[in-house]
């Protein structure tokens, strides 16, 4: 049975030459999934200057132009044997409208092009992609300028510190999603763990051990945990990667060095009672040149 039955792609009409449609179409064709492409349009401020009757006419003409373009794209996809439907609509609240589409269509994946925001803007406003990562109830596949329409190399990034059942279950979901995507795309699957040992060490300095010994001991324990996880999913030894360093920089360097097409990551993890570590994947969006599948 196919990993995916229905895909939902949200597109930005200003980016008509984006790779998102090609990648969504390739995945839909590979998995024989139905594809729904929704172009949600934010209200145009200039229209508010028009009289009410002229405003309604201008709104409809604007949408119709985009409907015609999107229907032409859909026709090309139909000719390739892909089952596709399209929609163009106004969106007063972009995040909520996307979530509403997800609730209505129940897709296996929400697909969307990565919308890169400047650091200054991120300091004052939470980017739409970040909000979707936090609130979307289905896996989110964020599309970058990929080298291939279908991914050829996929890496699942897991957390070796998985003593709590929540982390362990999330690791399983990450790997299972990565395996499913790799099977659909006939892609090479890798497993990666990036650990910042220094942060863990600082929490255990009262153990009475020298810093070097404690660091080595902790690293060995984490690596054993990672190997055990990789073995459980029969990941070949040459596709297991255990690296040290800050997660964002370590994952970014690995993806770039090994030319990965997709990195599969967990969206939300907890430390202590309330601390969210979801910012790792949020910042990864601005560091890597590959697609990101958030579980």
Secondary structure, 3 states (H helix, E strand, C coil): CCCCCEEEEEECCCCCCCCHHHHHHHHHHHHCCEEEEEEEEECCHHHHHCCHHHHHHHHHHHHHHHHHHHHHHHHHHHHCCCCEEEEEEEECCHHHHHHHHHHHHCCCEEEEECCCCCHHHHHHCCCHHHHHHHHCCCCEEEECCCCCCCCCEEEEEECCCCCCHHHHHHHHHHHHHHHHHHHHHCCEEEEEEEECHHHHHHCCHHHCCCHHHHHHHHHHHHHHHHHHHHHHCCCCHHHEEEEECCHHHHHHHHHHHCCCCEEEECCCCEECCCEECCHHHHHHCCCCCCEEEEC
